[in-house]
Amino acid sequence: MSQPAPLPASLPADDRLIVALDVPNVVQGLEIAQRIGDQVSFYKIGLGMLTGGGLALANELKQEMGKRIFLDMKFFDIPATVEAAVRGIARFDLDFLTVHGDPHVVRAAREGAAGSGLKILAVTVLTAMDRADLDASMIVAGEMADIVTERADRAFAAGADGVIASPHEAARIRALPRAAGRLIVTPGVRPAGSAANDQKRIATPGDAVRLGADHIVVGRPVWSAPDPVAAARAIVAELAGA
């Protein structure tokens, strides 16, 4: 049986790969980014690091290391509050920001981001949720894919630059007329053989891109690997093949 060809010693970074720095504080996040180096050009900083220096890390990675930054805050509030919060974030010259996909939230976020390069991504249904979770939250009955696709369409109509959805719904969202020119960013991506952790609707990097994703988000399978550089390089190689 033939062995797979070894990966090249170096591959250019592919910003379709966004590495989620889901660690408690800025020190750990910066250590990961420095260890991975030029192999990754795009990082996600989430709500869990907000009190651990997340905005400071976002600014350092952007301004000092030239990385693109996805700030995953999932804002949800009354329109005036969302608009004010997004306007404050827009001053940091970051790239992506998440808000919940409810149309009134998306519209307010667009107002807050006006005049900046910040792209507003609307969360459809979290990839850590399944139909049982929706039932427990008293969300409308129906198939998960139908709900996600409809929320994506409404978010696009409200002005979202893109949506967050699992790879399982990416193809249906990509087929929406309003999806033309919009971004689909997929969490719940796991390289073959990786643990699912808290994700329920998952796919491999290559499958996610083939299904229509513009960017994939991968966290623990990269930064908790024995060799994070090799883990990132393997994903970049898979994306190149997709």
C-alpha positions in Angstrom: 0.0 0.0 0.0 1.5 3.3 -1.1 2.1 6.0 1.5 0.6 9.6 1.1 3.0 12.1 -0.3 4.7 14.2 2.4 3.5 17.8 2.7 5.9 20.4 1.4 8.1 22.1 4.0 6.3 25.3 3.5 3.0 26.4 2.0 1.7 29.9 1.6 -1.0 30.9 4.1 -4.5 30.6 2.8 -6.9 33.1 4.4 -9.8 30.7 3.8 -8.5 29.1 7.0 -9.4 31.1 10.1 -7.9 29.7 13.3 -10.1 30.2 16.3 -8.0 31.3 19.3 -10.5 29.9 21.9 -8.1 30.3 24.8 -8.6 32.2 28.0 -6.3 35.2 27.6 -4.1 37.3 25.4 -0.9 35.7 26.5 -1.9 32.2 25.4 -3.4 33.6 22.2 -0.3 35.5 21.3 1.9 32.5 22.0 -0.2 30.4 19.6 0.0 33.0 16.8 3.7 33.4 17.3 4.3 29.6 17.2 2.3 29.2 14.0 3.9 32.2 12.4 3.3 32.8 8.7 1.4 29.6 8.1 -1.9 31.3 9.2 -3.0 34.7 8.1 -6.5 34.9 9.7 -7.5 34.5 13.4 -10.8 34.4 15.2 -11.1 36.0 18.7 -14.3 35.1 20.5 -16.4 36.2 23.5 -14.6 33.9 25.8 -11.5 36.0 25.6 -13.2 39.4 25.9 -12.3 39.8 29.6 -8.8 38.3 28.9 -7.6 41.0 26.6 -9.3 39.9 23.4 -9.5 43.4 21.9 -5.8 44.1 22.8 -4.8 40.8 21.1 -6.9 41.6 18.0 -5.2 44.9 17.7 -1.7 43.5 18.2 -2.3 40.7 15.7 -3.7 43.2 13.1 -1.3 46.1 13.6 1.9 44.4 14.6 1.7 41.0 12.8 -0.4 41.9 9.8 -3.1 39.3 10.4 -6.7 39.5 9.4 -9.1 39.4 12.4 -12.5 37.9 12.9 -14.1 39.2 16.1 -16.8 36.7 17.1 -19.0 38.6 19.6 -22.4 37.5 18.4 -24.1 40.8 19.4 -27.8 40.7 20.2 -29.7 43.6 21.7 -32.0 46.5 20.8 -31.0 48.3 17.6 -29.5 51.4 19.3 -27.3 49.3 21.5 -26.1 47.1 18.7 -25.4 50.1 16.5 -23.3 51.8 19.2 -21.4 48.6 20.0 -20.5 48.0 16.3 -19.5 51.6 15.8 -17.0 51.2 18.6 -15.6 47.9 17.2 -15.3 49.5 13.7 -12.7 51.9 15.0 -10.3 49.0 15.5 -9.9 48.4 11.7 -10.8 44.7 12.0 -12.2 42.5 9.3 -15.2 40.4 10.4 -17.7 40.8 13.2 -20.6 38.5 14.1 -24.1 39.5 15.2 -27.2 37.3 15.6 -29.0 37.0 12.3 -32.3 38.6 13.4 -33.0 41.3 10.8 -33.3 44.2 13.3 -29.9 43.3 14.7 -28.3 43.0 11.2 -29.7 46.4 10.1 -28.4 48.1 13.2 -25.0 46.5 12.8 -24.8 47.7 9.3 -25.4 51.2 10.5 -22.7 50.9 13.1 -20.2 49.7 10.5 -21.0 52.3 7.9 -17.9 53.9 6.5 -15.6 51.2 7.7 -14.2 48.0 6.1 -15.8 45.9 8.8 -17.9 43.1 7.4 -21.0 42.0 9.3 -21.6 38.3 9.5 -25.0 37.1 10.7 -25.2 33.9 12.8 -27.9 31.6 11.5 -28.1 28.7 14.0 -25.1 27.8 16.1 -23.2 24.7 14.9 -23.2 23.3 18.5 -27.0 23.1 18.3 -29.3 20.4 16.8 -33.1 20.1 16.5 -33.4 19.0 20.2 -31.7 22.2 21.2 -34.0 24.3 19.1 -37.0 22.5 20.7 -35.7 23.3 24.2 -35.4 27.0 23.2 -38.9 27.0 21.7 -37.6 27.8 18.2 -40.1 27.3 15.4 -40.6 23.7 14.3 -39.1 22.4 11.1 -35.9 21.0 9.6 -32.7 22.5 10.7 -31.5 23.1 7.1 -34.7 25.0 6.3 -34.5 27.2 9.3 -30.8 28.0 8.7 -31.4 28.8 5.0 -34.4 31.1 5.8 -32.5 32.9 8.5 -29.6 33.4 6.1 -31.9 34.8 3.4 -33.5 37.2 5.8 -30.1 38.3 7.1 -28.9 39.0 3.5 -32.1 41.0 2.9 -31.2 43.1 6.0 -27.8 43.9 4.7 -25.4 41.2 6.1 -22.1 40.9 4.3 -22.2 37.2 5.0 -23.5 34.5 7.3 -22.2 31.9 9.8 -23.6 28.5 9.1 -22.5 24.9 9.3 -21.0 23.1 6.2 -24.2 21.1 6.0 -26.2 24.2 5.0 -23.6 25.9 2.9 -24.7 24.6 -0.4 -28.3 25.6 0.1 -27.3 29.0 1.2 -25.0 29.5 -1.7 -27.9 28.7 -4.0 -30.0 31.6 -2.7 -30.2 34.5 -5.2 -29.4 37.0 -2.4 -26.2 35.0 -1.6 -24.4 36.3 -4.7 -21.3 38.2 -3.6 -21.9 37.4 0.1 -19.7 35.4 2.4 -20.4 32.0 4.0 -18.2 31.2 7.0 -18.4 27.8 8.4 -17.4 26.7 12.0 -17.9 23.1 12.9 -15.0 22.1 10.6 -12.9 19.2 11.7 -10.0 17.5 9.8 -10.6 13.8 9.3 -9.9 11.9 12.5 -10.3 14.9 14.8 -12.6 14.9 17.8 -16.0 16.7 17.3 -15.7 18.3 20.8 -18.8 20.5 21.3 -19.7 20.7 17.6 -22.7 18.7 16.3 -22.9 19.6 12.6 -19.4 19.1 11.2 -17.5 18.4 8.0 -13.9 18.3 6.9 -12.1 21.4 5.5 -12.2 20.2 1.9 -15.9 19.2 2.1 -16.8 22.6 3.6 -15.2 24.5 0.7 -16.7 22.2 -1.9 -20.1 22.8 -0.4 -19.8 26.6 -0.8 -17.9 28.0 2.2 -15.6 31.0 1.6 -13.9 30.6 5.0 -13.6 27.7 7.5 -13.0 28.1 11.2 -10.8 25.6 13.0 -9.6 25.9 16.5 -8.5 23.1 18.8 -7.5 20.7 16.0 -4.8 23.3 15.1 -3.6 24.9 18.3 -3.9 21.9 20.5 -2.0 19.6 18.1 1.5 18.5 19.0 2.7 20.5 16.0 0.3 23.3 15.3 2.3 24.4 12.2 2.0 21.0 10.6 -1.7 20.8 11.5 -2.4 24.2 9.8 -0.2 23.2 6.8 -2.2 20.0 6.4 -5.5 22.0 6.3 -4.0 24.5 3.8 -3.0 21.6 1.6 -6.5 20.1 1.8 -8.0 23.5 0.8 -5.7 23.7 -2.1 -6.8 20.3 -3.3 -10.5 21.3 -2.9 
